[in-house]
Every structure is written in C-alpha cells, then in structure tokens.
Amino acid sequence: MNKIFKNPYLNSIYAEAYIVILVSLITYIGKQDSPDNFFSPVAALSLFVLSAAVMGFLFLGEPLQLFLDGEKKQAVSFFMKTVISFAVITLILFVVTARLL
C-alpha cells in the first residue's frame, strides 16, 4: 500500500478532510436552486457508496493488510489509533461548533 496511507493519524485527518470537502460541495450545490428529479436520489446513493468505499479504505486498508500479513496486534493497534484520532477530531469539531452557536 502507498506509504502515504501508513499513518493512522494522517488517515483520520484524510477522512475528516474528505468529509469537509463533501459538505462544502453539497452546501455550494444546495445553494443553487436545482429541482429534484430522478437523479437526485441516484446521486445521493452513489455518494453514500463512494463515501463508504473511501472511509473503508482509510480506516481498514492498512489494518487489513497487516492482518493478512500475520501482524494481528499491529493491525488492531493501527485501526484503533485511526478510530480514536478520528473521534478526537470529531469531538474537537463538536466543541468548536457548540461554542460558535
């Protein structure tokens, strides 16, 4: 796997950046008055599937590779570091958002 994705802390930052980019795009597109049609739910479901794939790669890609290589403790450690660091980032965002309201 690419060296750029071998850091659990960076993976959680990448995940958060992906979310920020998506929300920014959705907010920008939402401000334009686009009528609902058949393709709106198709686009929403496609975005959901894409997001699941991206998050699966960021959270499970390296741990799965480690697990398959027989390094089970390192796999669990990598996964937990990614999840915990993502949770900390999310908590910080909630606190910042609450203070801004």
The first five atom37 places (N, CA, C, CB, O) and aatype in JSON, in Angstrom:
{
  "aatype": [12, 2, 11, 9, 13, 11, 2, 14, 18, 10, 2, 15, 9, 18, 0, 6, 0, 18, 9, 19, 9, 10, 19, 15, 10, 9, 16, 18, 9, 7, 11, 5, 3, 15, 14, 3, 2, 13, 13, 15, 14, 19, 0, 0, 10, 15, 10, 13, 19, 10, 15, 0, 0, 19, 12, 7, 13, 10, 13, 10, 7, 6, 14, 10, 5, 10, 13, 10, 3, 7, 6, 11, 11, 5, 0, 19, 15, 13, 13, 12, 11, 16, 19, 9, 15, 13, 0, 19, 9, 16, 10, 9, 10, 13, 19, 19, 16, 0, 1, 10, 10],
  "atom_mask": [
    [1, 1, 1, 1, 1],
    [1, 1, 1, 1, 1],
    [1, 1, 1, 1, 1],
    [1, 1, 1, 1, 1],
    [1, 1, 1, 1, 1],
    [1, 1, 1, 1, 1],
    [1, 1, 1, 1, 1],
    [1, 1, 1, 1, 1],
    [1, 1, 1, 1, 1],
    [1, 1, 1, 1, 1],
    [1, 1, 1, 1, 1],
    [1, 1, 1, 1, 1],
    [1, 1, 1, 1, 1],
    [1, 1, 1, 1, 1],
    [1, 1, 1, 1, 1],
    [1, 1, 1, 1, 1],
    [1, 1, 1, 1, 1],
    [1, 1, 1, 1, 1],
    [1, 1, 1, 1, 1],
    [1, 1, 1, 1, 1],
    [1, 1, 1, 1, 1],
    [1, 1, 1, 1, 1],
    [1, 1, 1, 1, 1],
    [1, 1, 1, 1, 1],
    [1, 1, 1, 1, 1],
    [1, 1, 1, 1, 1],
    [1, 1, 1, 1, 1],
    [1, 1, 1, 1, 1],
    [1, 1, 1, 1, 1],
    [1, 1, 1, 0, 1],
    [1, 1, 1, 1, 1],
    [1, 1, 1, 1, 1],
    [1, 1, 1, 1, 1],
    [1, 1, 1, 1, 1],
    [1, 1, 1, 1, 1],
    [1, 1, 1, 1, 1],
    [1, 1, 1, 1, 1],
    [1, 1, 1, 1, 1],
    [1, 1, 1, 1, 1],
    [1, 1, 1, 1, 1],
    [1, 1, 1, 1, 1],
    [1, 1, 1, 1, 1],
    [1, 1, 1, 1, 1],
    [1, 1, 1, 1, 1],
    [1, 1, 1, 1, 1],
    [1, 1, 1, 1, 1],
    [1, 1, 1, 1, 1],
    [1, 1, 1, 1, 1],
    [1, 1, 1, 1, 1],
    [1, 1, 1, 1, 1],
    [1, 1, 1, 1, 1],
    [1, 1, 1, 1, 1],
    [1, 1, 1, 1, 1],
    [1, 1, 1, 1, 1],
    [1, 1, 1, 1, 1],
    [1, 1, 1, 0, 1],
    [1, 1, 1, 1, 1],
    [1, 1, 1, 1, 1],
    [1, 1, 1, 1, 1],
    [1, 1, 1, 1, 1],
    [1, 1, 1, 0, 1],
    [1, 1, 1, 1, 1],
    [1, 1, 1, 1, 1],
    [1, 1, 1, 1, 1],
    [1, 1, 1, 1, 1],
    [1, 1, 1, 1, 1],
    [1, 1, 1, 1, 1],
    [1, 1, 1, 1, 1],
    [1, 1, 1, 1, 1],
    [1, 1, 1, 0, 1],
    [1, 1, 1, 1, 1],
    [1, 1, 1, 1, 1],
    [1, 1, 1, 1, 1],
    [1, 1, 1, 1, 1],
    [1, 1, 1, 1, 1],
    [1, 1, 1, 1, 1],
    [1, 1, 1, 1, 1],
    [1, 1, 1, 1, 1],
    [1, 1, 1, 1, 1],
    [1, 1, 1, 1, 1],
    [1, 1, 1, 1, 1],
    [1, 1, 1, 1, 1],
    [1, 1, 1, 1, 1],
    [1, 1, 1, 1, 1],
    [1, 1, 1, 1, 1],
    [1, 1, 1, 1, 1],
    [1, 1, 1, 1, 1],
    [1, 1, 1, 1, 1],
    [1, 1, 1, 1, 1],
    [1, 1, 1, 1, 1],
    [1, 1, 1, 1, 1],
    [1, 1, 1, 1, 1],
    [1, 1, 1, 1, 1],
    [1, 1, 1, 1, 1],
    [1, 1, 1, 1, 1],
    [1, 1, 1, 1, 1],
    [1, 1, 1, 1, 1],
    [1, 1, 1, 1, 1],
    [1, 1, 1, 1, 1],
    [1, 1, 1, 1, 1],
    [1, 1, 1, 1, 1]
  ],
  "atom_positions": [
    [[0.85, -1.18, 0.0], [0.0, 0.0, 0.0], [0.89, 1.23, 0.0], [-0.96, 0.0, 1.22], [2.01, 1.2, 0.51]],
    [[0.41, 2.28, -0.55], [1.18, 3.5, -0.65], [1.61, 3.99, 0.73], [0.37, 4.59, -1.37], [0.85, 3.9, 1.69]],
    [[2.84, 4.49, 0.82], [3.38, 4.94, 2.1], [2.55, 6.05, 2.73], [4.81, 5.41, 1.91], [2.53, 6.18, 3.96]],
    [[1.88, 6.85, 1.92], [1.1, 7.98, 2.43], [-0.05, 7.52, 3.33], [0.55, 8.79, 1.27], [-0.52, 8.3, 4.17]],
    [[-0.52, 6.29, 3.18], [-1.65, 5.8, 3.97], [-1.2, 4.88, 5.1], [-2.62, 5.06, 3.07], [-2.02, 4.13, 5.63]],
    [[0.06, 4.92, 5.49], [0.56, 4.05, 6.55], [0.64, 4.74, 7.9], [1.92, 3.53, 6.17], [1.27, 4.23, 8.82]],
    [[0.01, 5.9, 8.02], [-0.01, 6.62, 9.28], [-1.46, 6.75, 9.74], [0.66, 8.02, 9.14], [-2.25, 7.42, 9.07]],
    [[-1.84, 6.13, 10.86], [-3.24, 6.16, 11.29], [-3.74, 7.57, 11.6], [-3.42, 5.29, 12.5], [-4.92, 7.86, 11.4]],
    [[-2.85, 8.43, 12.08], [-3.26, 9.79, 12.42], [-3.54, 10.59, 11.15], [-2.19, 10.47, 13.27], [-4.5, 11.37, 11.1]],
    [[-2.7, 10.41, 10.15], [-2.96, 11.08, 8.87], [-4.21, 10.53, 8.21], [-1.75, 10.93, 7.94], [-4.96, 11.28, 7.59]],
    [[-4.45, 9.23, 8.33], [-5.66, 8.64, 7.74], [-6.91, 9.27, 8.34], [-5.68, 7.12, 7.96], [-7.88, 9.52, 7.63]],
    [[-6.89, 9.54, 9.65], [-8.07, 10.17, 10.26], [-8.21, 11.61, 9.78], [-7.98, 10.12, 11.8], [-9.33, 12.11, 9.62]],
    [[-7.09, 12.29, 9.55], [-7.15, 13.65, 9.02], [-7.66, 13.62, 7.58], [-5.76, 14.32, 9.08], [-8.45, 14.48, 7.19]],
    [[-7.2, 12.64, 6.78], [-7.7, 12.49, 5.41], [-9.22, 12.26, 5.42], [-6.98, 11.32, 4.69], [-9.94, 12.83, 4.59]],
    [[-9.69, 11.43, 6.34], [-11.13, 11.15, 6.42], [-11.9, 12.43, 6.74], [-11.41, 10.08, 7.49], [-12.94, 12.7, 6.13]],
    [[-11.4, 13.2, 7.69], [-12.07, 14.44, 8.05], [-12.03, 15.44, 6.89], [-11.43, 15.05, 9.3], [-13.01, 16.14, 6.64]],
    [[-10.9, 15.51, 6.19], [-10.78, 16.4, 5.03], [-11.77, 15.99, 3.94], [-9.34, 16.38, 4.48], [-12.39, 16.85, 3.31]],
    [[-11.93, 14.7, 3.73], [-12.9, 14.2, 2.75], [-14.31, 14.67, 3.12], [-12.85, 12.65, 2.66], [-15.06, 15.11, 2.25]],
    [[-14.65, 14.57, 4.38], [-15.97, 14.99, 4.85], [-16.15, 16.5, 4.65], [-16.17, 14.62, 6.33], [-17.2, 16.94, 4.18]],
    [[-15.14, 17.28, 5.0], [-15.22, 18.74, 4.84], [-15.4, 19.11, 3.37], [-13.95, 19.42, 5.41], [-16.22, 19.97, 3.05]],
    [[-14.66, 18.46, 2.51], [-14.79, 18.74, 1.07], [-16.19, 18.4, 0.57], [-13.73, 17.95, 0.27], [-16.79, 19.17, -0.17]],
    [[-16.7, 17.23, 0.98], [-18.05, 16.83, 0.56], [-19.11, 17.81, 1.05], [-18.37, 15.43, 1.05], [-19.99, 18.21, 0.29]],
    [[-19.02, 18.19, 2.32], [-20.0, 19.11, 2.88], [-19.92, 20.46, 2.17], [-19.78, 19.29, 4.41], [-20.94, 21.09, 1.89]],
    [[-18.71, 20.9, 1.88], [-18.55, 22.16, 1.15], [-19.2, 22.1, -0.22], [-17.07, 22.52, 1.01], [-19.91, 23.02, -0.63]],
    [[-18.96, 21.0, -0.93], [-19.56, 20.84, -2.26], [-21.08, 20.76, -2.18], [-19.01, 19.6, -2.94], [-21.79, 21.37, -2.98]],
    [[-21.58, 19.99, -1.22], [-23.03, 19.84, -1.08], [-23.66, 21.18, -0.71], [-23.37, 18.77, -0.02], [-24.73, 21.53, -1.22]],
    [[-23.01, 21.93, 0.16], [-23.52, 23.25, 0.54], [-23.54, 24.18, -0.66], [-22.68, 23.86, 1.67], [-24.51, 24.91, -0.87]],
    [[-22.47, 24.17, -1.44], [-22.4, 25.02, -2.62], [-23.47, 24.63, -3.64], [-21.0, 24.94, -3.26], [-24.16, 25.49, -4.19]],
    [[-23.6, 23.33, -3.9], [-24.59, 22.86, -4.86], [-26.0, 23.1, -4.34], [-24.38, 21.37, -5.17], [-26.91, 23.42, -5.11]],
    [[-26.19, 22.96, -3.03], [-27.51, 23.16, -2.43], [-28.0, 24.59, -2.52], [0.0, 0.0, 0.0], [-29.2, 24.83, -2.52]],
    [[-27.07, 25.54, -2.6], [-27.46, 26.94, -2.72], [-28.0, 27.27, -4.09], [-26.3, 27.84, -2.4], [-28.7, 28.27, -4.27]],
    [[-27.68, 26.44, -5.06], [-28.23, 26.62, -6.39], [-29.6, 25.94, -6.42], [-27.27, 26.04, -7.49], [-29.74, 24.81, -5.95]],
    [[-30.58, 26.61, -6.95], [-31.93, 26.04, -6.98], [-32.02, 24.98, -8.07], [-32.99, 27.15, -7.21], [-32.36, 25.27, -9.22]],
    [[-31.7, 23.76, -7.68], [-31.82, 22.66, -8.64], [-33.05, 21.84, -8.28], [-30.53, 21.77, -8.65], [-33.23, 21.46, -7.13]],
    [[-33.89, 21.57, -9.26], [-35.11, 20.82, -8.98], [-34.81, 19.36, -8.67], [-36.08, 20.92, -10.16], [-33.87, 18.77, -9.21]],
    [[-35.61, 18.79, -7.79], [-35.49, 17.37, -7.52], [-36.01, 16.59, -8.72], [-36.26, 16.97, -6.23], [-37.03, 16.93, -9.3]],
    [[-35.28, 15.56, -9.06], [-35.7, 14.7, -10.16], [-35.24, 13.28, -9.87], [-35.14, 15.21, -11.52], [-34.78, 12.98, -8.77]],
    [[-35.34, 12.42, -10.83], [-34.97, 11.02, -10.67], [-33.52, 10.87, -10.24], [-35.2, 10.26, -11.96], [-33.19, 9.97, -9.47]],
    [[-32.65, 11.74, -10.73], [-31.23, 11.57, -10.49], [-30.77, 12.04, -9.11], [-30.47, 12.31, -11.54], [-29.66, 11.7, -8.69]],
    [[-31.58, 12.8, -8.41], [-31.19, 13.25, -7.07], [-30.97, 12.09, -6.11], [-32.26, 14.18, -6.52], [-29.93, 12.04, -5.46]],
    [[-31.92, 11.15, -6.0], [-31.66, 10.01, -5.1], [-30.54, 9.11, -5.62], [-32.94, 9.19, -4.92], [-29.81, 8.51, -4.82]],
    [[-30.4, 9.0, -6.94], [-29.31, 8.2, -7.51], [-27.98, 8.82, -7.12], [-29.44, 8.1, -9.06], [-27.05, 8.12, -6.72]],
    [[-27.88, 10.14, -7.23], [-26.65, 10.83, -6.85], [-26.38, 10.68, -5.36], [-26.73, 12.32, -7.23], [-25.24, 10.45, -4.96]],
    [[-27.41, 10.8, -4.53], [-27.24, 10.66, -3.08], [-26.76, 9.26, -2.72], [-28.55, 10.97, -2.36], [-25.85, 9.12, -1.9]],
    [[-27.35, 8.24, -3.3], [-26.94, 6.87, -3.01], [-25.54, 6.6, -3.54], [-27.93, 5.88, -3.61], [-24.75, 5.9, -2.9]],
    [[-25.22, 7.14, -4.69], [-23.88, 6.98, -5.25], [-22.84, 7.64, -4.35], [-23.81, 7.57, -6.66], [-21.76, 7.09, -4.14]],
    [[-23.16, 8.82, -3.83], [-22.26, 9.5, -2.92], [-22.08, 8.69, -1.63], [-22.78, 10.9, -2.6], [-20.98, 8.63, -1.08]],
    [[-23.15, 8.09, -1.15], [-23.07, 7.25, 0.05], [-22.14, 6.06, -0.17], [-24.48, 6.76, 0.46], [-21.3, 5.75, 0.67]],
    [[-22.29, 5.4, -1.31], [-21.46, 4.23, -1.63], [-20.0, 4.65, -1.8], [-21.97, 3.53, -2.91], [-19.1, 3.98, -1.31]],
    [[-19.77, 5.76, -2.49], [-18.41, 6.27, -2.65], [-17.79, 6.6, -1.29], [-18.41, 7.52, -3.56], [-16.64, 6.26, -1.03]],
    [[-18.55, 7.24, -0.43], [-18.06, 7.58, 0.9], [-17.73, 6.34, 1.71], [-19.08, 8.43, 1.63], [-16.72, 6.3, 2.42]],
    [[-18.57, 5.33, 1.62], [-18.3, 4.07, 2.33], [-17.0, 3.44, 1.83], [-19.47, 3.08, 2.16], [-16.22, 2.92, 2.62]],
    [[-16.78, 3.49, 0.53], [-15.55, 2.92, -0.04], [-14.32, 3.72, 0.41], [-15.64, 2.9, -1.58], [-13.31, 3.13, 0.78]],
    [[-14.41, 5.04, 0.36], [-13.27, 5.87, 0.77], [-12.97, 5.67, 2.25], [-13.55, 7.36, 0.47], [-11.82, 5.48, 2.63]],
    [[-13.99, 5.72, 3.08], [-13.78, 5.54, 4.52], [-13.3, 4.12, 4.84], [-15.08, 5.84, 5.3], [-12.46, 3.92, 5.72]],
    [[-13.83, 3.14, 4.13], [-13.35, 1.77, 4.31], [-11.88, 1.65, 3.99], [0.0, 0.0, 0.0], [-11.13, 0.98, 4.71]],
    [[-11.46, 2.29, 2.92], [-10.04, 2.27, 2.55], [-9.2, 2.97, 3.61], [-9.82, 2.94, 1.18], [-8.17, 2.44, 4.03]],
    [[-9.63, 4.14, 4.05], [-8.84, 4.9, 5.02], [-8.78, 4.22, 6.39], [-9.41, 6.29, 5.17], [-7.74, 4.26, 7.05]],
    [[-9.88, 3.61, 6.81], [-9.91, 3.0, 8.13], [-9.46, 1.55, 8.14], [-11.3, 3.09, 8.69], [-8.89, 1.09, 9.13]],
    [[-9.7, 0.81, 7.06], [-9.45, -0.63, 7.07], [-8.35, -1.1, 6.13], [-10.69, -1.33, 6.74], [-7.89, -2.24, 6.25]],
    [[-7.92, -0.26, 5.2], [-6.95, -0.71, 4.2], [-5.67, -1.25, 4.8], [0.0, 0.0, 0.0], [-5.33, -2.41, 4.58]],
    [[-4.96, -0.43, 5.54], [-3.69, -0.85, 6.13], [-3.89, -1.9, 7.23], [-2.96, 0.36, 6.71], [-3.12, -2.87, 7.27]],
    [[-4.88, -1.76, 8.14], [-5.07, -2.82, 9.13], [-5.36, -4.19, 8.51], [-6.19, -2.43, 10.07], [-4.89, -5.21, 9.01]],
    [[-6.12, -4.2, 7.43], [-6.42, -5.47, 6.77], [-5.15, -6.07, 6.18], [-7.48, -5.28, 5.68], [-4.93, -7.27, 6.26]],
    [[-4.33, -5.22, 5.57], [-3.06, -5.7, 5.01], [-2.16, -6.26, 6.11], [-2.33, -4.56, 4.25], [-1.56, -7.32, 5.94]],
    [[-2.07, -5.56, 7.22], [-1.28, -6.05, 8.35], [-1.83, -7.37, 8.87], [-1.25, -5.0, 9.48], [-1.07, -8.3, 9.15]],
    [[-3.16, -7.45, 8.99], [-3.79, -8.67, 9.49], [-3.49, -9.85, 8.57], [-5.31, -8.48, 9.61], [-3.14, -10.94, 9.03]],
    [[-3.61, -9.63, 7.27], [-3.35, -10.7, 6.3], [-1.87, -11.1, 6.28], [-3.8, -10.26, 4.91], [-1.54, -12.23, 5.91]],
    [[-1.0, -10.18, 6.66], [0.43, -10.49, 6.75], [0.79, -11.17, 8.06], [1.24, -9.22, 6.59], [1.96, -11.45, 8.31]],
    [[-0.21, -11.43, 8.9], [0.02, -12.13, 10.16], [0.37, -11.23, 11.33], [0.0, 0.0, 0.0], [0.7, -11.72, 12.41]],
    [[0.31, -9.93, 11.13], [0.64, -8.98, 12.19], [-0.64, -8.47, 12.83], [1.48, -7.78, 11.63], [-1.04, -7.32, 12.64]],
    [[-1.29, -9.36, 13.6], [-2.62, -9.08, 14.13], [-2.62, -7.96, 15.17], [-3.2, -10.33, 14.74], [-3.5, -7.1, 15.15]],
    [[-1.64, -7.95, 16.06], [-1.59, -6.9, 17.09], [-1.37, -5.53, 16.45], [-0.48, -7.19, 18.11], [-1.99, -4.55, 16.86]],
    [[-0.5, -5.47, 15.47], [-0.26, -4.2, 14.79], [-1.49, -3.75, 14.02], [0.94, -4.33, 13.84], [-1.78, -2.55, 13.93]],
    [[-2.23, -4.71, 13.46], [-3.45, -4.39, 12.72], [-4.49, -3.76, 13.64], [-4.03, -5.65, 12.05], [-5.09, -2.74, 13.3]],
    [[-4.69, -4.37, 14.79], [-5.66, -3.84, 15.75], [-5.2, -2.48, 16.27], [-5.87, -4.82, 16.93], [-6.01, -1.56, 16.41]],
    [[-3.93, -2.35, 16.55], [-3.38, -1.09, 17.04], [-3.56, 0.02, 16.01], [-1.9, -1.25, 17.38], [-3.98, 1.12, 16.36]],
    [[-3.24, -0.26, 14.76], [-3.39, 0.73, 13.69], [-4.84, 1.16, 13.57], [-2.89, 0.16, 12.35], [-5.14, 2.36, 13.49]],
    [[-5.75, 0.19, 13.55], [-7.17, 0.5, 13.42], [-7.65, 1.36, 14.59], [-8.0, -0.79, 13.34], [-8.35, 2.35, 14.4]],
    [[-7.27, 0.97, 15.81], [-7.72, 1.71, 16.99], [-7.15, 3.13, 17.01], [-7.32, 0.97, 18.27], [-7.85, 4.07, 17.38]],
    [[-5.9, 3.28, 16.62], [-5.31, 4.62, 16.55], [-6.06, 5.49, 15.56], [-3.82, 4.55, 16.17], [-6.31, 6.67, 15.81]],
    [[-6.43, 4.92, 14.43], [-7.17, 5.67, 13.42], [-8.54, 6.08, 13.95], [-7.34, 4.84, 12.13], [-8.94, 7.24, 13.82]],
    [[-9.26, 5.14, 14.55], [-10.6, 5.43, 15.06], [-10.55, 6.43, 16.21], [-11.29, 4.13, 15.53], [-11.36, 7.37, 16.25]],
    [[-9.63, 6.25, 17.13], [-9.55, 7.15, 18.28], [-9.14, 8.56, 17.84], [-8.55, 6.62, 19.33], [-9.7, 9.54, 18.33]],
    [[-8.19, 8.67, 16.93], [-7.79, 10.0, 16.48], [-8.93, 10.67, 15.7], [-6.52, 9.92, 15.6], [-9.11, 11.89, 15.8]],
    [[-9.69, 9.9, 14.92], [-10.85, 10.45, 14.22], [-11.91, 10.91, 15.24], [-11.45, 9.39, 13.25], [-12.54, 11.95, 15.05]],
    [[-12.1, 10.13, 16.29], [-13.05, 10.51, 17.34], [-12.62, 11.81, 18.03], [-13.19, 9.38, 18.38], [-13.46, 12.65, 18.34]],
    [[-11.33, 11.97, 18.27], [-10.83, 13.2, 18.9], [-11.06, 14.39, 17.98], [-9.32, 13.07, 19.24], [-11.52, 15.45, 18.43]],
    [[-10.76, 14.23, 16.7], [-11.0, 15.32, 15.74], [-12.49, 15.67, 15.71], [-10.52, 14.91, 14.32], [-12.85, 16.85, 15.71]],
    [[-13.34, 14.66, 15.69], [-14.79, 14.88, 15.67], [-15.25, 15.59, 16.94], [-15.54, 13.54, 15.52], [-16.07, 16.51, 16.88]],
    [[-14.73, 15.19, 18.09], [-15.07, 15.84, 19.35], [-14.64, 17.3, 19.34], [-14.42, 15.1, 20.53], [-15.39, 18.17, 19.78]],
    [[-13.45, 17.58, 18.84], [-12.97, 18.96, 18.75], [-13.91, 19.77, 17.86], [-11.52, 19.0, 18.19], [-14.25, 20.91, 18.19]],
    [[-14.32, 19.2, 16.74], [-15.24, 19.92, 15.85], [-16.59, 20.19, 16.52], [-15.46, 19.11, 14.57], [-17.17, 21.26, 16.33]],
    [[-17.08, 19.23, 17.31], [-18.33, 19.45, 18.03], [-18.19, 20.57, 19.06], [-18.78, 18.15, 18.73], [-19.09, 21.4, 19.2]],
    [[-17.07, 20.6, 19.77], [-16.84, 21.64, 20.77], [-16.75, 23.02, 20.11], [-15.56, 21.35, 21.58], [-17.35, 23.98, 20.57]],
    [[-15.98, 23.09, 19.01], [-15.85, 24.35, 18.28], [-17.2, 24.81, 17.75], [-14.85, 24.2, 17.11], [-17.55, 25.99, 17.86]],
    [[-17.96, 23.88, 17.19], [-19.29, 24.21, 16.66], [-20.22, 24.68, 17.77], [-19.9, 22.99, 15.94], [-20.96, 25.65, 17.58]],
    [[-20.19, 24.03, 18.91], [-21.05, 24.41, 20.03], [-20.7, 25.81, 20.53], [-20.93, 23.39, 21.18], [-21.59, 26.58, 20.9]],
    [[-19.44, 26.14, 20.54], [-19.02, 27.47, 21.0], [-19.39, 28.56, 20.01], [-17.52, 27.5, 21.26], [-19.6, 29.71, 20.4]],
    [[-19.47, 28.2, 18.73], [-19.83, 29.19, 17.72], [-21.32, 29.49, 17.69], [-19.38, 28.72, 16.35], [-21.74, 30.53, 17.2]],
    [[-22.12, 28.57, 18.22], [-23.58, 28.76, 18.19], [-24.04, 29.69, 19.26], [-24.3, 27.46, 18.32], [-25.24, 29.96, 19.36]]
  ]
}
